[in-house]
Amino acid sequence: MKHKYTQKQGKYLAFIYYYTKIHGYPPAEADMQNYFKVTPPSVHQMVLTLERRGFIERIPGQPRSIRVLLSKEEVPALE
């Protein structure tokens, strides 16, 4: 099944996927904020959007609980 996500959403998915693979745990929203040089509300809205679209799951209120629900083949390369 081919998922449809925007280029920006793909960049966030790739960051979450590869950050988790490298560090052994998911990124915090602050990690994404620093990497993408955006504001905390921007990151939070993207996380909510990715969750709503079924690309990730997380446990609200629990830090570092983001999990990508796509296979490795469906995640774009991290640029």
N, C-alpha and C positions, 0 to 999 in steps of 0.2 A: 504494500500500500504506500503510495507516494503522498507525503504530507505537503501541504502548501503553507509556506511561511514566507514572510517578507525577508528581504536581504538583512535588514536590521535585526529581526527576530532570529535569523540564522546565525548572526554573529554572537548574539547572547547565548543561544543554544550551544554553539561551538565552545565558547568560553566556559560555560558551566560544565560541559562534558569533559573537556581537556583539563580544566582545573581539578576536577574530581579525580581524574585518572592520574595526574601528576602528584597531587597532595594526599590522596587517599580519603578526602572528605570534601563535601561541596563548598563552594564559595559563599561567603556572607554577602549581603547586598552591598556592604561597604567595599568589598573586593571588586565587585562589578563597577561600582561608582568610580573607584580609583582607576581601573583599567580603561573604562570608556570615557572618563573625564566628563561625567554628567552629574546632575543633582540627585540627592536621595529620592525625591518623589518620582523622577524619571525612571530610575532603576525599579522602584517598587511597582510602578504602573506596568513596566515591561514584564516583571515577574507575574503579576496578576493576569496580564494578557496571555502569556505563555501557558499559564495554568488553565485559564478559561478555555483556551483552544486545544487543550489536551496534550501539549508537548512536554510539560513537566508536571510533577506532583510535589507537594510540600506539606509540611505540618505547620499550620499557622501558629505563630508564637514560639515555635521551636527553632533556635538558630541552626543554620547550616543543614537544613532538612530538604533542600531542593534535589530532585532526582529527575534526570532526563528520561523520558519514556520512549524515545526513538532509538532505533538500532544504530550502531556505529556507522553503517552505510548511509543512513538517512541524515546524519549530522554533517554539515559542511565543514570544510577545513578551516582551522583558525588562522586568520590573516594577521 
